[in-house]
Amino acid sequence: MSAKPKGKSDQSGRPGGRKSMLLDFVNKRVGVITNDGRMLVGNMLGYDQVCNIVLDKCVERVFEPNQPMQTISSDSLNTFIIRGDDIAVIGEIDSEKDDKESWTGKTGHPIKPVVH
Amino acid sequence: MLPLSLLKSATGCPILIELKNGETYNAKLHSMDLWMNMSLTDAVRTSRDGNDFWHVPQLYIRGNTIKYIRVPELVLGIVEEERAARQQRRADRSNRSSGGSRRSAGGGRNRHGGRRDRRDHPQWQ
């Protein structure tokens, strides 16, 4: 018997491997929380084995307890490559709901940085 | 799209790098490797608090100190162009090897009729 991996081949295209869980997020709008407590929102274009990710049309959402949420974006350098080391959370964002949500005037507390 | 291939395509473009210690560098990407180590030219280093600036003509950054990199959106277009060019080259090569090869038996071809590959190594037969 050949020692072929048992897993069925799937959309991942990798031989026998279970598909990477990040594949579900590709070409979707995602929110990323980094180790220093920043929140970035952008379209995830790709990722690799060590969880480095590419975010297109990326904006940062800054929450402060006593002033409205700010979005920080740049016209020229808005494609991010975030190093996997620095990522705490990646989550899909429902674009429809997110667009409907009026973020202007919302306040919130900043996220504390990860302590190692 | 792999993060490192995007970065490779950004070679020669102005990029922004933020390090884990909070410093940022605005610089032109000269070259990079698999570990995200990068050599940059014509850099402006900004301190953690954003108040101090230094001009650095040439520098090398070890990949693991990087927090994130920002690249211009036009690099995405470059990636697409490079992908198209690569596909074109591959198509040309396969056309050349399949069409118009009327040689006598043997003639440099293996039993699969293609170029030698790993399967033709004695170990794999």
gemmi code that builds the backbone of each chain (N, CA, C; Angstrom):
import gemmi

chains = {
    "A": [
        ("MET", (0.837, -1.199, 0.000), (0.000, 0.000, 0.000), (0.869, 1.245, 0.000)),
        ("SER", (0.477, 2.146, -0.787), (1.226, 3.392, -0.769), (0.742, 4.237, 0.406)),
        ("ALA", (1.624, 5.035, 0.887), (1.302, 5.827, 2.074), (0.684, 7.157, 1.680)),
        ("LYS", (-0.439, 7.053, 0.994), (-1.093, 8.309, 0.593), (-1.855, 8.885, 1.764)),
        ("PRO", (-1.854, 10.181, 1.893), (-2.627, 10.763, 2.984), (-4.104, 10.466, 2.796)),
        ("LYS", (-4.818, 10.301, 3.909), (-6.215, 9.877, 3.802), (-7.154, 11.004, 3.414)),
        ("GLY", (-6.819, 12.208, 3.812), (-7.732, 13.334, 3.590), (-8.084, 13.499, 2.118)),
        ("LYS", (-9.349, 13.776, 1.872), (-9.747, 14.025, 0.489), (-9.121, 15.320, 0.011)),
        ("SER", (-8.820, 15.365, -1.272), (-8.302, 16.637, -1.755), (-9.466, 17.618, -1.794)),
        ("ASP", (-9.199, 18.849, -1.476), (-10.258, 19.854, -1.418), (-9.809, 21.081, -2.180)),
        ("GLN", (-10.517, 22.185, -1.956), (-10.181, 23.386, -2.736), (-8.800, 23.916, -2.393)),
        ("SER", (-8.237, 23.442, -1.286), (-6.950, 24.012, -0.876), (-5.884, 23.739, -1.916)),
        ("GLY", (-6.061, 22.651, -2.691), (-5.077, 22.315, -3.720), (-3.819, 21.717, -3.143)),
        ("ARG", (-3.723, 21.630, -1.835), (-2.514, 21.042, -1.257), (-2.715, 19.548, -1.143)),
        ("PRO", (-1.671, 18.776, -1.463), (-1.848, 17.330, -1.506), (-2.263, 16.775, -0.152)),
        ("GLY", (-3.485, 16.209, -0.118), (-3.906, 15.461, 1.052), (-4.120, 16.277, 2.299)),
        ("GLY", (-3.793, 17.536, 2.273), (-3.880, 18.316, 3.508), (-5.291, 18.740, 3.794)),
        ("ARG", (-5.603, 18.892, 5.052), (-6.841, 19.546, 5.406), (-6.746, 20.976, 4.920)),
        ("LYS", (-7.849, 21.545, 4.502), (-7.719, 22.901, 3.983), (-7.465, 23.875, 5.131)),
        ("SER", (-6.679, 24.860, 4.828), (-6.349, 25.822, 5.863), (-7.589, 26.590, 6.256)),
        ("MET", (-7.724, 26.857, 7.533), (-8.930, 27.530, 7.998), (-8.977, 28.976, 7.544)),
        ("LEU", (-7.829, 29.544, 7.213), (-7.813, 30.928, 6.747), (-8.358, 31.061, 5.327)),
        ("LEU", (-8.448, 29.918, 4.618), (-8.911, 29.971, 3.226), (-10.320, 30.544, 3.144)),
        ("ASP", (-11.120, 30.292, 4.176), (-12.495, 30.807, 4.194), (-12.550, 32.324, 4.148)),
        ("PHE", (-11.459, 32.964, 4.571), (-11.469, 34.419, 4.685), (-10.950, 35.120, 3.429)),
        ("VAL", (-10.391, 34.344, 2.498), (-9.764, 34.983, 1.346), (-10.813, 35.692, 0.496)),
        ("ASN", (-10.501, 36.898, 0.080), (-11.396, 37.765, -0.688), (-12.646, 38.185, 0.084)),
        ("LYS", (-12.550, 38.115, 1.398), (-13.648, 38.623, 2.232), (-13.116, 39.802, 3.034)),
        ("ARG", (-14.058, 40.559, 3.557), (-13.665, 41.668, 4.420), (-13.406, 41.102, 5.812)),
        ("VAL", (-12.248, 41.396, 6.346), (-11.915, 40.854, 7.664), (-11.449, 41.963, 8.600)),
        ("GLY", (-11.613, 41.693, 9.868), (-11.056, 42.570, 10.894), (-9.878, 41.851, 11.524)),
        ("VAL", (-8.817, 42.574, 11.758), (-7.631, 41.977, 12.360), (-7.279, 42.763, 13.609)),
        ("ILE", (-7.113, 42.066, 14.712), (-6.628, 42.721, 15.926), (-5.179, 42.316, 16.116)),
        ("THR", (-4.325, 43.303, 16.227), (-2.896, 43.022, 16.313), (-2.468, 42.957, 17.782)),
        ("ASN", (-1.261, 42.473, 17.978), (-0.758, 42.289, 19.338), (-0.672, 43.595, 20.119)),
        ("ASP", (-0.548, 44.714, 19.399), (-0.492, 45.985, 20.127), (-1.884, 46.600, 20.308)),
        ("GLY", (-2.924, 45.838, 20.027), (-4.277, 46.271, 20.333), (-4.922, 47.133, 19.265)),
        ("ARG", (-4.349, 47.157, 18.079), (-4.963, 47.943, 17.007), (-5.959, 47.090, 16.247)),
        ("MET", (-6.937, 47.765, 15.674), (-7.958, 47.068, 14.885), (-7.842, 47.531, 13.440)),
        ("LEU", (-7.553, 46.596, 12.556), (-7.444, 46.919, 11.140), (-8.545, 46.195, 10.385)),
        ("VAL", (-9.132, 46.863, 9.416), (-10.186, 46.258, 8.614), (-9.799, 46.363, 7.150)),
        ("GLY", (-9.877, 45.259, 6.441), (-9.526, 45.288, 5.022), (-9.935, 44.011, 4.322)),
        ("ASN", (-9.775, 43.985, 3.003), (-10.083, 42.783, 2.236), (-8.871, 41.863, 2.257)),
        ("MET", (-9.067, 40.652, 2.706), (-7.926, 39.743, 2.808), (-7.655, 39.106, 1.447)),
        ("LEU", (-6.482, 39.356, 0.919), (-6.149, 38.838, -0.411), (-5.368, 37.539, -0.341)),
        ("GLY", (-4.664, 37.320, 0.748), (-3.882, 36.088, 0.817), (-3.214, 35.925, 2.158)),
        ("TYR", (-2.621, 34.758, 2.316), (-1.956, 34.443, 3.583), (-0.904, 33.372, 3.305)),
        ("ASP", (-0.077, 33.056, 4.276), (0.866, 31.949, 4.093), (0.933, 31.066, 5.335)),
        ("GLN", (1.897, 30.153, 5.349), (1.952, 29.151, 6.432), (2.130, 29.780, 7.806)),
        ("VAL", (2.860, 30.905, 7.852), (3.141, 31.491, 9.159), (2.156, 32.614, 9.492)),
        ("CYS", (1.025, 32.628, 8.736), (-0.076, 33.535, 9.050), (0.236, 34.999, 8.713)),
        ("ASN", (1.279, 35.247, 7.922), (1.404, 36.574, 7.338), (0.186, 36.766, 6.442)),
        ("ILE", (-0.406, 37.957, 6.452), (-1.582, 38.158, 5.609), (-1.469, 39.445, 4.793)),
        ("VAL", (-2.213, 39.467, 3.697), (-2.290, 40.664, 2.854), (-3.683, 41.258, 3.002)),
        ("LEU", (-3.766, 42.511, 3.361), (-5.051, 43.197, 3.460), (-5.075, 44.352, 2.471)),
        ("ASP", (-6.107, 44.353, 1.631), (-6.254, 45.424, 0.654), (-7.285, 46.423, 1.170)),
        ("LYS", (-7.168, 47.652, 0.751), (-8.079, 48.732, 1.167), (-8.247, 48.743, 2.686)),
        ("CYS", (-7.112, 48.822, 3.333), (-7.082, 48.634, 4.777), (-7.264, 49.961, 5.523)),
        ("VAL", (-8.131, 49.945, 6.525), (-8.291, 51.123, 7.377), (-8.115, 50.694, 8.833)),
        ("GLU", (-7.688, 51.641, 9.639), (-7.569, 51.360, 11.071), (-8.729, 52.014, 11.799)),
        ("ARG", (-9.323, 51.308, 12.723), (-10.399, 51.881, 13.533), (-9.865, 52.137, 14.930)),
        ("VAL", (-9.947, 53.409, 15.325), (-9.400, 53.780, 16.625), (-10.536, 54.102, 17.575)),
        ("PHE", (-10.574, 53.388, 18.671), (-11.625, 53.617, 19.671), (-11.033, 54.317, 20.888)),
        ("GLU", (-11.726, 55.358, 21.324), (-11.347, 56.061, 22.550), (-12.600, 56.188, 23.396)),
        ("PRO", (-12.470, 56.121, 24.732), (-13.669, 56.119, 25.576), (-14.500, 57.392, 25.465)),
        ("ASN", (-13.828, 58.557, 25.270), (-14.647, 59.772, 25.300), (-14.601, 60.577, 24.009)),
        ("GLN", (-14.288, 59.921, 22.920), (-14.455, 60.604, 21.630), (-14.857, 59.598, 20.563)),
        ("PRO", (-15.537, 60.079, 19.507), (-16.070, 59.151, 18.512), (-14.981, 58.351, 17.803)),
        ("MET", (-15.403, 57.179, 17.321), (-14.445, 56.319, 16.628), (-13.863, 57.018, 15.404)),
        ("GLN", (-12.565, 56.865, 15.230), (-11.922, 57.443, 14.055), (-11.493, 56.315, 13.130)),
        ("THR", (-11.627, 56.545, 11.841), (-10.993, 55.605, 10.915), (-9.798, 56.301, 10.306)),
        ("ILE", (-8.680, 55.600, 10.309), (-7.466, 56.160, 9.739), (-7.146, 55.386, 8.476)),
        ("SER", (-7.089, 56.093, 7.367), (-6.765, 55.409, 6.117), (-5.815, 56.280, 5.323)),
        ("SER", (-5.218, 55.683, 4.337), (-4.270, 56.410, 3.512), (-4.614, 56.159, 2.055)),
        ("ASP", (-4.453, 57.156, 1.220), (-4.774, 56.975, -0.193), (-3.689, 56.179, -0.910)),
        ("SER", (-2.454, 56.412, -0.500), (-1.358, 55.850, -1.300), (-0.890, 54.489, -0.805)),
        ("LEU", (-0.812, 54.313, 0.512), (-0.227, 53.058, 1.010), (-1.276, 52.270, 1.785)),
        ("ASN", (-2.312, 51.797, 1.072), (-3.382, 51.146, 1.822), (-3.449, 49.631, 1.632)),
        ("THR", (-2.391, 49.048, 1.115), (-2.309, 47.593, 1.100), (-1.305, 47.163, 2.164)),
        ("PHE", (-1.769, 46.372, 3.105), (-0.926, 45.986, 4.243), (-0.443, 44.553, 4.096)),
        ("ILE", (0.812, 44.330, 4.456), (1.286, 42.970, 4.689), (1.533, 42.895, 6.194)),
        ("ILE", (0.719, 42.142, 6.894), (0.878, 42.064, 8.350), (1.608, 40.781, 8.689)),
        ("ARG", (2.660, 40.910, 9.466), (3.450, 39.743, 9.822), (2.678, 38.887, 10.823)),
        ("GLY", (2.713, 37.578, 10.620), (1.949, 36.659, 11.460), (2.243, 36.809, 12.938)),
        ("ASP", (3.490, 37.115, 13.275), (3.892, 37.291, 14.679), (3.018, 38.298, 15.398)),
        ("ASP", (2.522, 39.273, 14.648), (1.881, 40.420, 15.264), (0.358, 40.298, 15.294)),
        ("ILE", (-0.159, 39.166, 14.788), (-1.615, 39.035, 14.688), (-2.178, 38.297, 15.893)),
        ("ALA", (-3.194, 38.871, 16.518), (-3.855, 38.194, 17.630), (-5.138, 37.518, 17.156)),
        ("VAL", (-5.956, 38.241, 16.405), (-7.261, 37.736, 15.988), (-7.534, 38.108, 14.537)),
        ("ILE", (-8.096, 37.179, 13.777), (-8.629, 37.515, 12.455), (-10.091, 37.089, 12.443)),
        ("GLY", (-10.963, 37.965, 12.023), (-12.371, 37.592, 11.993), (-13.059, 38.148, 10.770)),
        ("GLU", (-14.003, 37.363, 10.225), (-14.717, 37.842, 9.048), (-15.712, 38.925, 9.447)),
        ("ILE", (-15.865, 39.891, 8.565), (-16.827, 40.965, 8.801), (-17.925, 40.864, 7.760)),
        ("ASP", (-19.165, 40.876, 8.225), (-20.304, 40.872, 7.307), (-20.400, 42.274, 6.699)),
        ("SER", (-19.959, 42.415, 5.438), (-19.856, 43.753, 4.852), (-21.202, 44.479, 4.835)),
        ("GLU", (-22.273, 43.707, 4.541), (-23.590, 44.366, 4.466), (-23.963, 45.008, 5.791)),
        ("LYS", (-23.832, 44.197, 6.862), (-24.173, 44.712, 8.183), (-23.248, 45.858, 8.554)),
        ("ASP", (-21.962, 45.688, 8.214), (-20.974, 46.677, 8.597), (-21.228, 48.011, 7.891)),
        ("ASP", (-21.652, 47.932, 6.624), (-21.933, 49.166, 5.892), (-23.150, 49.876, 6.466)),
        ("LYS", (-24.149, 49.066, 6.912), (-25.370, 49.653, 7.457), (-25.110, 50.317, 8.803)),
        ("GLU", (-24.223, 49.698, 9.559), (-23.889, 50.211, 10.893), (-23.310, 51.612, 10.748)),
        ("SER", (-23.870, 52.562, 11.512), (-23.270, 53.898, 11.443), (-22.209, 53.993, 12.535)),
        ("TRP", (-20.986, 53.995, 12.112), (-19.890, 53.966, 13.071), (-19.574, 55.360, 13.598)),
        ("THR", (-20.067, 56.367, 12.862), (-19.736, 57.724, 13.305), (-20.374, 57.997, 14.662)),
        ("GLY", (-19.589, 58.500, 15.553), (-20.109, 58.841, 16.862), (-20.038, 57.710, 17.870)),
        ("LYS", (-19.719, 56.491, 17.402), (-19.591, 55.371, 18.336), (-18.323, 55.540, 19.171)),
        ("THR", (-18.443, 55.238, 20.439), (-17.246, 55.275, 21.281), (-16.952, 53.873, 21.784)),
        ("GLY", (-15.773, 53.702, 22.292), (-15.408, 52.386, 22.815), (-14.082, 52.479, 23.511)),
        ("HIS", (-13.735, 51.418, 24.190), (-12.443, 51.426, 24.859), (-11.392, 50.802, 23.952)),
        ("PRO", (-10.182, 51.319, 24.006), (-9.134, 50.695, 23.215), (-8.811, 49.300, 23.750)),
        ("ILE", (-8.310, 48.448, 22.880), (-7.931, 47.094, 23.296), (-6.519, 47.151, 23.847)),
        ("LYS", (-6.318, 46.480, 24.962), (-4.977, 46.493, 25.545), (-4.048, 45.623, 24.719)),
        ("PRO", (-2.777, 45.989, 24.693), (-1.841, 45.156, 23.951), (-1.659, 43.785, 24.605)),
        ("VAL", (-1.257, 42.821, 23.795), (-0.973, 41.483, 24.305), (0.277, 41.558, 25.170)),
        ("VAL", (0.247, 40.934, 26.346), (1.454, 40.912, 27.181), (2.042, 39.506, 27.108)),
        ("HIS", (3.305, 39.427, 26.805), (3.944, 38.109, 26.704), (4.586, 37.705, 28.029)),
    ],
    "B": [
        ("MET", (-3.014, 35.168, -3.054), (-1.761, 35.895, -3.244), (-0.914, 35.766, -1.972)),
        ("LEU", (0.296, 35.296, -2.121), (1.145, 35.113, -0.948), (1.750, 36.447, -0.521)),
        ("PRO", (1.797, 36.698, 0.765), (2.356, 37.967, 1.239), (3.769, 38.219, 0.718)),
        ("LEU", (4.576, 37.169, 0.697), (5.966, 37.391, 0.288), (6.097, 37.637, -1.208)),
        ("SER", (5.181, 37.050, -2.003), (5.273, 37.321, -3.439), (4.809, 38.738, -3.745)),
        ("LEU", (3.857, 39.228, -2.961), (3.451, 40.626, -3.111), (4.621, 41.543, -2.780)),
        ("LEU", (5.320, 41.190, -1.713), (6.449, 42.018, -1.291), (7.547, 41.997, -2.354)),
        ("LYS", (7.743, 40.810, -2.930), (8.761, 40.678, -3.984), (8.418, 41.600, -5.158)),
        ("SER", (7.124, 41.628, -5.497), (6.702, 42.476, -6.609), (6.848, 43.956, -6.285)),
        ("ALA", (6.910, 44.273, -5.001), (7.030, 45.675, -4.604), (8.471, 46.170, -4.680)),
        ("THR", (9.376, 45.302, -5.113), (10.780, 45.705, -5.228), (10.893, 46.959, -6.093)),
        ("GLY", (11.595, 47.946, -5.572), (11.764, 49.199, -6.298), (10.722, 50.248, -5.956)),
        ("CYS", (9.672, 49.837, -5.229), (8.609, 50.775, -4.875), (8.855, 51.367, -3.487)),
        ("PRO", (8.304, 52.547, -3.248), (8.374, 53.097, -1.894), (7.399, 52.353, -0.983)),
        ("ILE", (7.864, 51.945, 0.178), (7.004, 51.228, 1.111), (7.181, 51.806, 2.516)),
        ("LEU", (6.260, 51.443, 3.384), (6.372, 51.865, 4.784), (6.450, 50.606, 5.645)),
        ("ILE", (7.408, 50.589, 6.554), (7.580, 49.426, 7.421), (7.464, 49.888, 8.863)),
        ("GLU", (6.622, 49.216, 9.621), (6.624, 49.499, 11.053), (7.246, 48.317, 11.770)),
        ("LEU", (8.179, 48.613, 12.670), (8.847, 47.562, 13.427), (8.095, 47.295, 14.725)),
        ("LYS", (8.422, 46.175, 15.340), (7.748, 45.808, 16.600), (7.999, 46.855, 17.673)),
        ("ASN", (9.142, 47.564, 17.601), (9.422, 48.572, 18.625), (8.722, 49.905, 18.337)),
        ("GLY", (7.927, 49.971, 17.277), (7.148, 51.168, 17.003), (7.778, 52.134, 16.023)),
        ("GLU", (9.067, 51.956, 15.731), (9.696, 52.825, 14.732), (9.129, 52.519, 13.358)),
        ("THR", (9.034, 53.565, 12.521), (8.628, 53.299, 11.141), (9.714, 53.759, 10.181)),
        ("TYR", (9.769, 53.086, 9.066), (10.713, 53.433, 8.008), (9.956, 53.635, 6.717)),
        ("ASN", (10.139, 54.804, 6.104), (9.633, 55.035, 4.756), (10.816, 54.879, 3.832)),
        ("ALA", (10.776, 53.929, 2.942), (11.972, 53.663, 2.151), (11.617, 52.994, 0.842)),
        ("LYS", (12.622, 52.891, 0.001), (12.459, 52.184, -1.264), (12.977, 50.763, -1.053)),
        ("LEU", (12.176, 49.778, -1.451), (12.581, 48.386, -1.254), (13.621, 47.993, -2.297)),
        ("HIS", (14.790, 47.594, -1.821), (15.848, 47.189, -2.749), (15.788, 45.688, -2.999)),
        ("SER", (15.742, 44.907, -1.925), (15.602, 43.455, -2.097), (15.079, 42.846, -0.807)),
        ("MET", (14.572, 41.620, -0.928), (14.040, 40.937, 0.253), (14.279, 39.448, 0.096)),
        ("ASP", (14.123, 38.703, 1.202), (14.267, 37.258, 1.089), (13.097, 36.534, 1.750)),
        ("LEU", (13.214, 35.215, 1.827), (12.133, 34.356, 2.310), (11.760, 34.624, 3.759)),
        ("TRP", (12.688, 35.201, 4.505), (12.419, 35.464, 5.924), (11.928, 36.889, 6.135)),
        ("MET", (11.652, 37.588, 5.053), (11.188, 38.970, 5.103), (12.304, 39.932, 5.530)),
        ("ASN", (13.546, 39.435, 5.591), (14.663, 40.357, 5.756), (14.665, 41.249, 4.531)),
        ("MET", (14.973, 42.524, 4.717), (14.896, 43.428, 3.579), (16.063, 44.386, 3.580)),
        ("SER", (16.524, 44.714, 2.401), (17.454, 45.835, 2.322), (16.738, 46.984, 1.631)),
        ("LEU", (16.933, 48.161, 2.186), (16.189, 49.345, 1.753), (17.166, 50.446, 1.401)),
        ("THR", (16.719, 51.334, 0.539), (17.546, 52.498, 0.231), (16.733, 53.754, 0.492)),
        ("ASP", (17.451, 54.816, 0.727), (16.843, 56.134, 0.823), (15.712, 56.167, 1.856)),
        ("ALA", (16.030, 55.776, 3.084), (14.987, 55.604, 4.089), (14.864, 56.827, 4.993)),
        ("VAL", (13.635, 57.059, 5.461), (13.419, 58.020, 6.528), (12.905, 57.243, 7.724)),
        ("ARG", (13.663, 57.306, 8.805), (13.282, 56.585, 10.018), (12.522, 57.541, 10.927)),
        ("THR", (11.369, 57.106, 11.418), (10.558, 57.929, 12.314), (10.551, 57.269, 13.682)),
        ("SER", (10.756, 58.078, 14.708), (10.821, 57.511, 16.054), (9.449, 57.019, 16.488)),
        ("ARG", (9.450, 56.285, 17.583), (8.229, 55.682, 18.130), (7.133, 56.718, 18.351)),
        ("ASP", (7.512, 57.895, 18.891), (6.504, 58.922, 19.184), (6.188, 59.799, 17.978)),
        ("GLY", (6.885, 59.610, 16.887), (6.599, 60.368, 15.669), (7.168, 61.766, 15.655)),
        ("ASN", (8.031, 62.078, 16.604), (8.562, 63.433, 16.669), (9.938, 63.596, 16.027)),
        ("ASP", (10.686, 62.512, 15.936), (12.042, 62.622, 15.396), (12.175, 61.867, 14.085)),
        ("PHE", (12.970, 62.437, 13.200), (13.176, 61.836, 11.887), (14.666, 61.767, 11.584)),
        ("TRP", (15.076, 60.694, 10.968), (16.455, 60.568, 10.523), (16.449, 60.125, 9.074)),
        ("HIS", (17.381, 60.620, 8.325), (17.540, 60.104, 6.971), (18.600, 59.025, 6.976)),
        ("VAL", (18.281, 57.866, 6.427), (19.228, 56.752, 6.377), (19.398, 56.346, 4.915)),
        ("PRO", (20.593, 56.482, 4.333), (20.751, 56.195, 2.914), (20.553, 54.715, 2.564)),
        ("GLN", (20.999, 53.841, 3.449), (20.912, 52.416, 3.121), (20.761, 51.631, 4.423)),
        ("LEU", (19.857, 50.659, 4.442), (19.775, 49.858, 5.665), (19.237, 48.463, 5.390)),
        ("TYR", (19.438, 47.603, 6.358), (18.998, 46.209, 6.276), (18.152, 45.936, 7.505)),
        ("ILE", (16.989, 45.352, 7.304), (16.090, 45.064, 8.424), (15.893, 43.566, 8.548)),
        ("ARG", (16.085, 43.049, 9.732), (15.825, 41.632, 9.952), (14.315, 41.398, 10.002)),
        ("GLY", (13.854, 40.375, 9.278), (12.427, 40.171, 9.072), (11.614, 40.033, 10.342)),
        ("ASN", (12.206, 39.384, 11.358), (11.371, 39.099, 12.526), (11.112, 40.317, 13.402)),
        ("THR", (11.745, 41.447, 13.086), (11.470, 42.653, 13.878), (10.317, 43.464, 13.293)),
        ("ILE", (9.768, 42.978, 12.179), (8.735, 43.757, 11.479), (7.352, 43.486, 12.057)),
        ("LYS", (6.576, 44.541, 12.191), (5.189, 44.390, 12.610), (4.306, 44.323, 11.366)),
        ("TYR", (4.371, 45.346, 10.550), (3.649, 45.277, 9.275), (4.330, 46.134, 8.225)),
        ("ILE", (3.935, 45.911, 6.985), (4.495, 46.651, 5.852), (3.321, 47.218, 5.076)),
        ("ARG", (3.439, 48.446, 4.634), (2.398, 49.021, 3.775), (2.988, 49.253, 2.401)),
        ("VAL", (2.283, 48.767, 1.391), (2.776, 48.917, 0.015), (1.746, 49.680, -0.811)),
        ("PRO", (2.174, 50.360, -1.864), (1.222, 51.081, -2.709), (0.270, 50.103, -3.401)),
        ("GLU", (-0.958, 50.548, -3.629), (-1.953, 49.644, -4.207), (-1.574, 49.214, -5.619)),
        ("LEU", (-0.810, 50.038, -6.314), (-0.467, 49.688, -7.696), (0.384, 48.433, -7.789)),
        ("VAL", (0.958, 48.008, -6.671), (1.735, 46.765, -6.677), (0.842, 45.568, -6.989)),
        ("LEU", (-0.442, 45.659, -6.590), (-1.369, 44.564, -6.895), (-1.472, 44.369, -8.410)),
        ("GLY", (-1.446, 45.471, -9.141), (-1.458, 45.394, -10.601), (-0.203, 44.724, -11.126)),
        ("ILE", (0.934, 45.058, -10.529), (2.203, 44.454, -10.951), (2.161, 42.945, -10.745)),
        ("VAL", (1.578, 42.521, -9.609), (1.484, 41.087, -9.321), (0.688, 40.386, -10.420)),
        ("GLU", (-0.437, 41.002, -10.813), (-1.264, 40.406, -11.863), (-0.503, 40.293, -13.182)),
        ("GLU", (0.205, 41.370, -13.532), (0.990, 41.349, -14.779), (2.006, 40.225, -14.760)),
        ("GLU", (2.693, 40.102, -13.615), (3.731, 39.071, -13.525), (3.128, 37.673, -13.640)),
        ("ARG", (1.942, 37.510, -13.044), (1.285, 36.205, -13.114), (0.911, 35.882, -14.561)),
        ("ALA", (0.358, 36.871, -15.262), (-0.033, 36.670, -16.661), (1.179, 36.322, -17.512)),
        ("ALA", (2.286, 37.034, -17.290), (3.496, 36.787, -18.070), (4.019, 35.378, -17.822)),
        ("ARG", (3.916, 34.940, -16.561), (4.407, 33.606, -16.224), (3.566, 32.537, -16.908)),
        ("GLN", (2.240, 32.745, -16.905), (1.349, 31.776, -17.555), (1.630, 31.702, -19.044)),
        ("GLN", (1.865, 32.879, -19.641), (2.146, 32.941, -21.069), (3.405, 32.140, -21.397)),
        ("ARG", (4.436, 32.347, -20.585), (5.699, 31.631, -20.793), (5.488, 30.135, -20.705)),
        ("ARG", (4.663, 29.724, -19.700), (4.433, 28.298, -19.505), (3.703, 27.723, -20.715)),
        ("ALA", (2.705, 28.470, -21.212), (1.938, 28.009, -22.371), (2.850, 27.871, -23.581)),
        ("ASP", (3.723, 28.860, -23.794), (4.650, 28.818, -24.921), (5.539, 27.592, -24.840)),
        ("ARG", (6.022, 27.328, -23.635), (6.951, 26.216, -23.453), (6.246, 24.895, -23.741)),
        ("SER", (5.000, 24.738, -23.269), (4.326, 23.454, -23.475), (3.950, 23.286, -24.937)),
        ("ASN", (3.645, 24.376, -25.635), (3.383, 24.285, -27.076), (4.609, 23.802, -27.815)),
        ("ARG", (5.742, 24.346, -27.420), (6.976, 23.991, -28.092), (7.316, 22.519, -27.872)),
        ("SER", (7.055, 22.005, -26.647), (7.471, 20.630, -26.376), (6.482, 19.616, -26.935)),
        ("SER", (5.189, 19.982, -27.091), (4.229, 18.990, -27.587), (4.149, 19.025, -29.113)),
        ("GLY", (4.134, 20.185, -29.700), (3.985, 20.280, -31.146), (5.315, 20.116, -31.866)),
        ("GLY", (5.260, 19.509, -33.061), (6.412, 19.475, -33.953), (7.617, 18.731, -33.422)),
        ("SER", (7.389, 17.660, -32.641), (8.560, 16.886, -32.231), (8.514, 15.510, -32.885)),
        ("ARG", (8.867, 15.445, -34.150), (8.866, 14.151, -34.856), (10.279, 13.622, -34.939)),
        ("ARG", (10.719, 13.091, -33.816), (12.080, 12.543, -33.844), (11.978, 11.031, -33.860)),
        ("SER", (13.071, 10.371, -34.158), (13.081, 8.910, -34.127), (12.997, 8.465, -32.674)),
        ("ALA", (12.611, 7.176, -32.513), (12.445, 6.644, -31.151), (13.703, 6.896, -30.341)),
        ("GLY", (13.515, 7.148, -29.112), (14.690, 7.488, -28.282), (14.892, 8.975, -28.329)),
        ("GLY", (15.599, 9.386, -29.278), (15.835, 10.794, -29.576), (15.764, 11.788, -28.429)),
        ("GLY", (16.276, 11.446, -27.281), (16.287, 12.425, -26.203), (14.998, 12.460, -25.412)),
        ("ARG", (13.972, 11.725, -25.889), (12.702, 11.734, -25.160), (12.621, 10.477, -24.306)),
        ("ASN", (11.942, 10.566, -23.207), (11.765, 9.375, -22.395), (10.468, 8.688, -22.775)),
        ("ARG", (10.085, 7.643, -22.043), (8.920, 6.861, -22.460), (7.613, 7.620, -22.277)),
        ("HIS", (7.619, 8.690, -21.495), (6.392, 9.484, -21.399), (6.285, 10.471, -22.545)),
        ("GLY", (7.306, 10.571, -23.335), (7.275, 11.500, -24.450), (7.540, 12.923, -24.028)),
        ("GLY", (7.916, 13.108, -22.783), (8.166, 14.464, -22.326), (9.618, 14.622, -21.919)),
        ("ARG", (9.868, 15.714, -21.268), (11.236, 15.902, -20.800), (11.496, 14.960, -19.634)),
        ("ARG", (12.739, 14.784, -19.314), (13.070, 13.937, -18.162), (12.552, 14.612, -16.909)),
        ("ASP", (11.885, 13.835, -16.079), (11.533, 14.417, -14.797), (11.884, 13.437, -13.696)),
        ("ARG", (11.434, 13.730, -12.527), (11.876, 12.955, -11.376), (11.432, 11.495, -11.480)),
        ("ARG", (10.279, 11.267, -12.126), (9.771, 9.897, -12.208), (10.687, 8.981, -12.992)),
        ("ASP", (11.566, 9.573, -13.840), (12.432, 8.747, -14.662), (13.702, 8.326, -13.945)),
        ("HIS", (13.861, 8.847, -12.768), (15.035, 8.453, -12.005), (14.870, 6.994, -11.596)),
        ("PRO", (15.959, 6.193, -11.658), (15.850, 4.771, -11.324), (15.122, 4.515, -10.009)),
        ("GLN", (15.345, 5.372, -9.067), (14.737, 5.201, -7.753), (13.209, 5.183, -7.825)),
        ("TRP", (12.632, 5.833, -8.806), (11.183, 5.970, -8.889), (10.547, 4.955, -9.824)),
        ("GLN", (11.347, 4.045, -10.410), (10.744, 3.104, -11.368), (10.504, 1.734, -10.748)),
    ],
}
model = gemmi.Model(1)
for chain_id, residues in chains.items():
    chain = gemmi.Chain(chain_id)
    for i, (resn, *xyz) in enumerate(residues, 1):
        res = gemmi.Residue()
        res.name, res.seqid = resn, gemmi.SeqId(i, " ")
        for name, pos in zip(("N", "CA", "C"), xyz):
            atom = gemmi.Atom()
            atom.name, atom.element = name, gemmi.Element(name[0])
            atom.pos, atom.b_iso = gemmi.Position(*pos), 0.0
            res.add_atom(atom)
        chain.add_residue(res)
    model.add_chain(chain)
structure = gemmi.Structure()
structure.add_model(model)
structure.setup_entities()
